Amino acid sequence: MDTQQRKELYQSLFLNSPNGDKVLEDLMGIFYDKNIFVKGGVEGDRQTTFNLGSREVLSFILRNLNQTIEVTLDGSNDPTN
């Protein structure tokens, strides 16, 4: 899948489907909007690393959605420009 296909798919799934925004909000609540750093030596380090990995997945989705939104907002994909 190329970058443009990914952007279009993510937009279709998360921005244009009836429940996409609800799913994205739920995923953010579980994996993104939480304290990622955990105290506790080696075990704390492992949990922190796990949390960072989980958060990175949502960051990737959000970066792709933001790129799509920016293109739409600045009119770059408007054929009349």
N, C-alpha and C positions, 0 to 999 in steps of 0.2 A: 504494500500500500504506500503510495507516495504522500507527500505532505499535504497537498491540496485535497486528495481523497479523504485523508484523516480529518482535516478541518471540516469538510462538508459532512462527514459521518458524525462527528462529535456534535456539530451544530444541529443536525437532524435529530440526534438522540436526546441531547440535553437541553436544547433551546426551543426546538419546534415540536416536540412530542408532548402530549398532555400531562404526562407524569415525569418527564425528564428532569424538570427543575426540582421536583420533590425527591427524586432519587439522588440527585447531586447534593441537595441540602442534607439528606440523610448520611451520605458517604462523608461529607465534610464534617458533620457532627461526630461521627465515629472515628475518623482517621486524621482529620486536619485541625479542627478547632479544639485541641487539647494540649496539655503540657507534654512536650515530647521528651524532656530530660528527666531521668530517674536517678535518684541517689542510691548508693548501695554497692560500691565496689564493682567487681566483675559482673555480677548479676545485673546491677544497675546499668552498667555499660552495654550489656547485651540488650536489655529492654530499650534503652535509648536508641541503639542502632536499629532495632526492629521498628520502633516508632518513627524514626527518620525515614526508613524505607517505605513504610505505609504512607507517610505524608507525601513522599516524593511522587507516588502514583497520582494522588490528587493534584499535586502541583503540575504534573505533566498534562492532565486533563484541563486544568484551568488555563495553563499557557496556551494550549490549542484553542480553547474557547475564546480567550482574550484576543488572540490573533484574528480569529474569525470576526469578533465583534469590532475590532479596530478597523478592519478592512471595510466592513459594512458601514460603520459610522463616518469614515472619511470619504466614502464614495468611490473608493478605488475599484470596486467591482461593478460600478454603475456604468453601463455601456454608453450612456449619454454624455459622459465626461470625456 
